[in-house]
């Protein structure tokens, strides 16, 4: 502390800097002391505490003072401490020290760095220097300080990082890369960028020129193989030389585990392929003698287990042995010439043959399976189209099960679209067309001709047709087609409305609308219905063919009839036609005959029905309607008048009958009233006599009932008294029996209790005797007489007798006893 007089009291471990203005030098003054400042002096620093460096600490001093070999501060000629300007000095544990003028503390007092086991400090030299151990370091050099230990920092060296050891577990390896040309732990030279593996288990501390790339885990090869690729030419751990780009697999047969080397790239894991005795597979590009046979294929059958080598692949995976039943077969083709061991013959490339079951088959690599065939079962009305591949001829096979030969195939028969639709709609409505499955075109086209119909089929190869009458199935040959019927329909008739495969032979009817004009130019619309049928001999093929001579028999027949009707109506007036329309139309069509026959197709029109006659002209229609209405009104009024007259006559007759019936009813009522009065008189007499009899009879029966009741009451009371006495007797007997049983039970319990107490006392006495022992009992028994004998001996008495004077004593016997005389025998 400084006061106004310039006296400064410096505490221990403190210092100040004093500037001498005369010499312009600064000196240091350390406490404890009292410093008196002179006039030419000036305190430029302090008092400040000295720098204290605890154990295991250090500090950095910038611009430190220079010292000699003995550690003394070097002073210049002006007694000023020399400084190392721009330099730094590390000071470790020592006594507290001051900072000379120009020195400064860089940072804080810092603990020394402790390097743990399995760690190291990577240190880099910032300038050339020689450490305390005499090792010279150049700027840029790097080295490791390995633990455990305490690192003493050095000026000119910088700690770059802390390196930790890598712990390698079993089945692990450490992948390292050299930063520069160096020697590894095995004293093997490593070039810059070179990589290698450290495989030993435990901790590994990378060197200063070694860089940790990664920890490589081993692959456990359990039912798997490791697919590897060489990144460069090298020799693997198994001693095999591998070229760059070469691929191979490591299987459990080579090693249970495998750690990929630095020049090995893991492509993937290959699963084991296991074939049972009923399985096989084809391997593409198989390996033989360690090399891939590119472009080849190998058959492998079970039982077997193997791994796919690099480049190998399976065609369609693992396949089961083909098992054929007795109705199955395989169509085979040879892809190359080979000897067929199964049939013991040579097969040339392109040969086709059929392998028929029952059997199992594993196809060799030279054989191609074209298809698997099954015997096609065919009913009597079913068939298939078969084409011979050698001749191209197509035939239909029907009515039997058939297996295609090696040179045959199923042929698809195409049909026109409209015929396909008609076949699909046969027996179904149009609403089901969307859900119909597609026709199997290899099956023989079958059409069931309806009853009383005819179907024409034309053979384009033979250039002839045939007609099939229903109900019969129609089966098309390979070159046959249906004759499509396009008939007129609707009212009036329009062409092409009806499409059909079958021609119905009738009888049936068809309707048409014909416009006619009378002689007085009245245009009428006639609704006509024709009954028709075909007159044909089904046994005659010529007549059957005539049915289809007219493509549209409906349109032609309607046109012919309409023409005749128009001609006939044109010759008569409207009034005449209106009165005799049926006769005019029938005579125009049939003439004097009863039917109209068409010779071209044997069509017969047997009847005509007039369904409607309507004027075409609106005015004519209105006039006709008015006349009809007037006729209807006249007819209606006449009928009403007749009905009123008839109802009046009927009403008068009914009134006469009603009056007569009233008179008859009144006479009958008087007769019945007379009978009623007579019956009432008889009833009154009977009632007076019957009442007296009934009262007497009732009193007698009442007295009888009372007597019977008294007797029954007495009997019941007697029986009840007997029951009460019997019950009381039984109750008394039961009480006495219960008392006797209770007394017996109590007596038995007392006996058992006495017996148990006696046994307990006996056992107790036995236990006491057994506990005391025979010797003790003997001693107790002898204790009284022995004590008396000893007492007598002490008194000097041989014998004595004590009595109370009340009990008599036989002195004779006693005297004999005393003298020892034997007792007398009685």
Buried (B, 14 or more C-beta within 10 A) or exposed (E): EBEEEBEBBBEEBBBBBBBBEEEEBBBBBBBEBEBEBEEEBBBEBBBEEBBBBEEEBBBBBBBBBBBEEEEEEEBEEEEBBBBBEEEEBEBEEEEBBBBBBBBEEEEEBEEBBEBEEBBBBBBBBBEEBEBEEEEEBEEEBBBBBBBEBEBEBBEBBEEEEBBBBBEBEEBBBBBBBBBEEBEBEEEEEBEEEBBBBBBEEEEBBBBBBBEBBEEBEBBEBEEBBBBBBBBEEBEBBEEEEBEEEEBBBBBBEBBEBBBBBBBBEEBEEBEBBEBEEEBBBBBBBBBEEEEBBEEEBBBBBBEBEBBBBBEBEBEEEBBEBBEBEEBBBBBBBBBEEBEBEEEEEEBEEEBBBBBBBEBEBBBBBBBEEEEEBEBBEBEEBBBBBBBBEEEEEBBBBBEEEBBBBBBBBBBEBEBEEEBBBBBBBEEEEEEEEEEEEEBEBBBBBBBBBBEBBBBBBBBEEEEEBBBBBBEBBBBBBBBBBBBBBBBBBEEBBEBEEBBBBBBBBBEEBBBBBBEBBBEEEBBBBBBBBBBBBBBBEEEEEEBBBBBBEBBBBBBBBBBBBBEBBBEBBEEBBBEBBBEEBEEBBBEBBBEEEEBBEBEEBBBBBBBBEBEEBEBEEEEBBEEBEEEEEEEEEEEEEEEEEEEEEEEEEEEEEEEEEEEEEEEEEEEEEEEEEEEEEEEEEEEEEEEEEEEEEEEEEEEEEEEEEEEEEEEEEEEEEEEEEEEEEEEEEEEEEEEEEEEEEEEEEEEEEEEEEEEEEEEEEEEEEEEEEEEEEEEEEEEEEEEEEEEEEEEEEEEEEEEEEEEEEEEEEEEEEEEBEEEEEEEEEE
